[in-house]
Amino acid sequence: MPPAQLHIVLITAFYPPDRIAGAELGTRFIAKALAARGHKVSVLVTRPSVRNRGRCLDEGIYIHWLPFANIACIRFMSELFFGSFAILRLRPDRIHGQCLLPASFLAGFWGRLLGIPSSCYLYGHDVSGVPPIFRNNFSRWAIQLCDRVFAATEWTAGEVIKLPPFREPELRYSGFESANFSPGSRGREHIAGISDNDEVVLFIGRLIKIKGIECLFRAIQGLSAERPALKIVIIGSGEDGPYFKHLATELKIKEFLVWIDYVPNEDLANYYRAADVFVLPSDREPFGVVNLEALACGTPVVTTGVMGIKEVVRDGEEGIFFTPGDDGSLAAAISRLLDDSDERTRLGQNGVKRAAAFAWPPLLEQWVETFEEECQ
């Protein structure tokens, strides 16, 4: 029998829709699963939201956007201060951090002080990208203090083991919202500027340089002369967006690009289905949930196979890998799939089967059981 209603606090830096990536979506899905089980769930969001302030009740989840001092030298300390104040006020039965800092440190520290179970879920960039001053202090304490430490991929687990106290985390893969992503009509009427005769390549993600968008643009420049029907649909926004738009003009590929700032998560499947190929050219990518979404819709993937990607997509089975930063090999992979509809179909069918192993429902059941068992 599950325990009586628990008050569970999840801590995250961002929450959808302010950022829609693996860690943020994972926070929402875990919170929804716990709330559906009858538990009270409070989500503490340590970074500011452009859309929300204060506290709200959303889908049965209490979301608290904490005050934030956006001053370079005190940002992190302000997250610790306001996060600590919120935890002391809420007095939860169970506490969990999504990503390493500050969430996992807050979970481990206050879990010990309050005598309640604590855990953290580490994704990749949050571990490998920690500056030395934090890695040697707060990170080691976060990993040491949490009762349980989970990693989203084997690659992430390997990065965690490198950090003091050299603790081996439990592997628990992240997932995707399978209810929203499945094969279906490949109609394109919903995408302005795209026709049925176009060769459509799709990119979805933040417009930042580590996503490899410059490599994609240079590959398109190389293909533009021989493939006049080529169209690249780019969905996303980010701090490097102006740079990429300037680069597109400089490379003379503007006519091949369709820019879309935002599409609601529940509508993204229509764009995956409409694409002939999905491309994620990241230089660094701990997991790549967008690859799973594409596979679930039956769209083959061209990606780099770096970090955790190769644990999700298999080269030659669901997609094609290319060397990060090599626009020539990226162009060749795109052309290969655009020229071979049978290969696209084979990879797409394999992708649907592969994605099923990462669907959220059974993974969320594991999370709910973990939280409830530790509180019995």
PEGIJO-V195802 format. One record per helix or strand. SS is the DSSP state (helix for helix, strand for strand). FROM is the first residue (numbers start at 1). LEN is the number of residues. If there is no record, write none. Layout:
ss:SS from:FROM len:LEN
ss:SS from:FROM len:LEN
This chain:
ss:strand from:7 len:6
ss:helix from:22 len:15
ss:strand from:40 len:6
ss:strand from:54 len:5
ss:strand from:61 len:5
ss:helix from:75 len:16
ss:strand from:94 len:5
ss:helix from:100 len:15
ss:strand from:117 len:6
ss:helix from:125 len:4
ss:helix from:132 len:14
ss:strand from:148 len:4
ss:helix from:154 len:8
ss:strand from:170 len:2
ss:strand from:176 len:1
ss:helix from:178 len:3
ss:strand from:199 len:6
ss:helix from:209 len:3
ss:helix from:213 len:11
ss:strand from:230 len:6
ss:helix from:241 len:10
ss:helix from:254 len:3
ss:strand from:257 len:4
ss:helix from:265 len:10
ss:strand from:277 len:4
ss:helix from:289 len:8
ss:strand from:301 len:3
ss:helix from:309 len:4
ss:strand from:315 len:1
ss:strand from:319 len:3
ss:helix from:327 len:12
ss:helix from:341 len:16
ss:strand from:359 len:1
ss:helix from:360 len:16
